[in-house]
Amino acid sequence: MLKIQEIRELIRLVNESNIVEFVYEHDGSKIKMKKAGAHVAIEPAAPQTIAKEAAPQQTTPVVQAEPQAAVVEKKEEPKQEPTPVQADNLHKITSPMVGTFYAAPSPDAEPYVKVGDKVKKDTVVCIVEAMKLFNEIEAEVEGEIVEVLVKNGQLVEYGQPLFLVKTE
């Protein structure tokens, strides 16, 4: 079964896309989302074996979400990204993929970079984990880290700014 954070992420992605209906089946559960009716249904999938058919079926209640709830969640995200005064020499390091942001190579290690650190084009600034693959993200510019825009363990989107770098 998907975690609530993953379900929220799916709702947000469907809400932002042109998709009208979305169905996801996994491990005996089914999630179905429709924009027009704004219903999110979670129900058991059809049993696949005879042994499972003999077992009593459990039903999961239908969860209905207001379309405004997904929009409210979307509006709350920019609050996590403070917008400093924009200067001509500030470069945004953005996420090249959807995934989970990690500031350090392991939970007990120091972050790759922090505010005030000098970086070069090939300096690794973070890891974005997508589908169990850990992708090192490089600065791509020379300069100084001015701001870290995301928190460790936060889900990030394609193109989402991760760091602000003052270029030299």
Secondary structure by P-SEA (a helix, b strand, c coil): cccaaaaaaaaaaaaaccccbbbbbcccbbbbbbccccbbbbbbcccccccccccbbbbbcbbbbbaaaaaaaaaacccccccccccccccccccccbbbbbcccccccccccccccccccccccbbbbcccbbbbbccccccccccccccccccccccccccccccc
